[in-house]
Amino acid sequence: MSTCGDVLEHFQPYDYANQYNSRVPQTTTQQKPPIVQPMYSEMPTDMIDDAMRRGSNSDDEENLTPAQSRRKAQNRQAQRAFRERKERHVKELEAKLAELEKNTGDLAQENERLKLKLAKAATENEILKATSGHSSRGGSEPLANTGPMKYTPTDFYTEVLYAHENKVPSHRIVLGDKGERLLAAGLVDVGIISEMLKGAAKCDGQGPVFDESVILDAIEKSVAAGSDELL
């Protein structure tokens, strides 16, 4: 009995299940390839948003009606026109800004030029003031221009006859028709005896003259009348 027991202990039972499974071909399950997700982490944020928006828009457009598609196209066109207007406006503002900066530079240069011109004029004015003050202190009264120390009859006649039509000097008459000397106004006091000499004046070519006898007679008459102002 001990011998049989030892044999049973060493006896390994036959595994029918494993034997069966080993004979049945094992079917391998086919694994699907992993879905490759876009590597958004390596793209900029704005590009990621744009890509996701395009993807969602493409899905939405497939479900839109024709009317909705037209409205969406019109909206895109309006947005494009708005962007173009904004870009033109920005360019116009940039051009105006550049022009204003240029004008500002030109005005600054003109201002500097005027400042230099004003400073130059002020300097010249100060020099003129200093020069005029020095000359006035040196001689307060200007020297009179006496001219040439000689008498020229032609110069005298030129000044006397300036306002007359006949500018030719006339010969001076010194004797009257009776052979008497002709006395000018400088030799008698016409202010006192002018009334007595009215009607007796003669012209010698340059002014009134009187017969000596007439003047003497007027003087005698004035003296006889009691007027001694000429004495």
C-alpha positions in Angstrom: 0.0 0.0 0.0 2.8 2.3 0.7 4.1 1.6 -2.6 0.9 2.6 -4.3 0.6 5.7 -2.2 4.0 6.8 -3.2 3.2 6.3 -6.9 0.0 8.3 -6.5 1.8 11.1 -4.8 4.2 11.3 -7.8 1.5 11.0 -10.4 0.4 14.2 -11.9 -3.2 14.3 -13.1 -3.8 15.2 -16.8 -5.0 18.8 -17.3 -7.8 18.4 -19.8 -8.6 22.0 -19.9 -5.1 23.1 -20.7 -4.7 20.4 -23.2 -7.9 21.5 -24.9 -6.9 25.2 -24.9 -3.5 24.4 -26.3 -5.1 22.7 -29.2 -7.7 25.4 -29.9 -6.2 28.3 -31.9 -6.2 31.5 -29.9 -7.8 34.4 -31.8 -5.9 37.6 -31.4 -8.0 40.8 -31.1 -7.1 43.4 -33.7 -6.1 46.7 -32.0 -7.1 50.0 -33.7 -4.3 52.4 -34.4 -4.2 55.2 -31.9 -5.8 58.5 -33.1 -3.1 61.0 -33.6 -4.2 64.2 -32.1 -2.8 67.5 -33.6 0.1 68.8 -31.7 -1.5 72.0 -30.6 1.0 72.4 -27.8 3.7 73.2 -30.4 1.6 75.9 -32.2 1.0 79.5 -31.1 -2.2 80.3 -29.2 -3.8 82.4 -32.0 -3.1 79.7 -34.6 -4.6 77.0 -32.3 -7.8 79.2 -31.8 -8.0 79.8 -35.6 -7.6 76.1 -36.4 -10.2 75.1 -33.8 -12.6 77.8 -35.1 -12.2 76.7 -38.7 -12.9 73.1 -37.6 -16.0 74.1 -35.8 -17.1 76.4 -38.6 -16.7 73.6 -41.2 -18.9 71.4 -39.0 -21.4 74.2 -38.6 -21.5 75.0 -42.3 -22.5 71.5 -43.2 -25.6 71.9 -41.0 -26.5 75.4 -42.3 -29.4 76.1 -44.6 -28.8 78.1 -47.9 -30.2 81.2 -46.4 -27.9 80.9 -43.3 -24.9 80.3 -45.6 -25.7 83.5 -47.6 -26.0 85.5 -44.4 -22.8 84.1 -43.1 -21.1 85.0 -46.4 -22.5 88.5 -46.3 -21.2 88.9 -42.7 -17.8 87.8 -43.8 -17.8 90.2 -46.7 -19.0 93.0 -44.4 -16.2 92.2 -41.9 -13.6 92.2 -44.7 -14.9 95.6 -45.9 -14.8 97.0 -42.3 -11.2 95.7 -41.9 -10.2 97.3 -45.2 -11.7 100.6 -44.1 -10.0 100.5 -40.8 -6.7 99.8 -42.5 -7.2 102.7 -44.9 -8.1 105.0 -42.0 -4.9 103.9 -40.1 -2.8 104.6 -43.2 -4.4 108.0 -43.6 -3.7 108.8 -40.0 -0.1 107.7 -40.3 0.3 109.9 -43.4 -1.2 112.9 -41.6 1.1 112.3 -38.6 4.1 112.2 -40.9 3.1 115.4 -42.5 2.5 117.1 -39.2 5.9 116.0 -38.0 7.5 117.4 -41.1 5.6 120.7 -40.7 6.7 120.8 -37.1 10.3 120.4 -38.1 10.0 123.1 -40.7 8.4 125.5 -38.3 11.1 124.8 -35.7 13.8 125.6 -38.3 12.0 128.8 -39.3 11.7 129.8 -35.7 15.4 129.3 -35.1 16.2 131.3 -38.2 13.9 134.2 -37.1 15.5 134.1 -33.6 19.0 134.5 -35.2 17.7 137.3 -37.4 16.2 139.1 -34.4 19.4 138.7 -32.4 21.4 140.1 -35.2 19.0 143.1 -35.6 19.2 143.7 -31.8 23.0 143.6 -31.9 23.1 146.1 -34.8 20.6 148.4 -33.0 22.8 148.4 -29.9 25.9 149.2 -32.0 24.0 152.1 -33.6 22.9 153.4 -30.2 26.5 153.3 -28.9 27.8 155.0 -32.0 25.2 157.7 -32.1 25.7 158.4 -28.3 29.4 158.7 -28.8 29.1 161.1 -31.7 26.6 163.3 -29.9 28.8 163.5 -26.8 31.8 164.4 -29.0 30.1 167.4 -30.6 26.6 168.5 -29.5 26.3 171.3 -32.0 26.9 170.5 -35.7 29.3 172.8 -37.5 27.6 175.3 -39.8 28.4 175.0 -43.5 29.6 178.5 -44.4 30.3 177.6 -47.9 32.8 179.4 -50.2 33.8 182.9 -48.9 33.1 184.7 -52.2 30.1 186.4 -53.8 28.8 185.1 -57.1 26.2 187.4 -58.7 24.8 184.6 -60.9 24.0 182.5 -57.8 22.2 185.5 -56.3 20.2 186.1 -59.4 19.4 182.4 -59.7 17.8 182.4 -56.2 16.0 185.7 -56.7 14.6 184.8 -60.1 13.7 181.2 -59.3 9.9 181.9 -59.2 9.8 184.3 -62.2 9.2 183.3 -65.8 12.0 185.6 -67.0 15.2 184.2 -65.4 17.6 186.5 -67.3 19.2 189.0 -65.0 18.2 192.6 -65.9 20.6 195.7 -66.0 20.1 197.7 -62.8 19.0 201.3 -63.4 20.7 203.7 -60.9 19.6 207.0 -62.5 16.2 208.2 -63.3 14.9 210.1 -66.4 15.8 213.4 -64.7 19.4 212.3 -64.0 18.8 211.9 -60.3 19.9 208.9 -58.2 17.2 206.3 -57.6 17.0 205.3 -54.0 15.8 201.8 -53.0 13.7 200.9 -50.0 16.8 200.4 -47.9 17.7 204.1 -48.0 14.3 205.5 -46.9 11.8 204.6 -44.2 8.9 203.6 -46.4 6.8 202.6 -43.4 6.5 206.3 -42.3 6.2 208.1 -45.7 4.6 205.2 -47.7 1.4 207.2 -48.1 3.4 210.1 -49.5 5.2 207.9 -52.1 2.1 206.1 -53.4 1.9 206.6 -57.1 5.5 207.8 -57.4 7.2 204.3 -57.4 9.1 203.3 -60.6 10.5 199.9 -61.6 14.2 199.5 -62.3 13.9 196.0 -63.5 14.2 194.3 -60.1 11.9 196.2 -57.8 10.3 199.5 -56.9 12.5 202.6 -56.9 11.8 206.3 -56.4 13.1 209.6 -57.7 15.4 211.2 -55.2 13.5 214.5 -55.4 10.2 212.7 -54.7 11.7 211.1 -51.6 13.4 214.3 -50.4 10.1 216.1 -51.0 8.2 213.5 -49.0 10.8 213.7 -46.2 10.6 217.5 -46.2 6.8 217.3 -46.1 6.9 214.8 -43.3 9.2 217.1 -41.4 7.1 220.1 -42.1 4.1 218.2 -40.9 5.9 217.7 -37.5 7.0 214.1 -38.0 10.6 213.8 -36.8 10.7 210.0 -36.5 13.3 209.8 -39.4 15.7 212.2 -37.7 
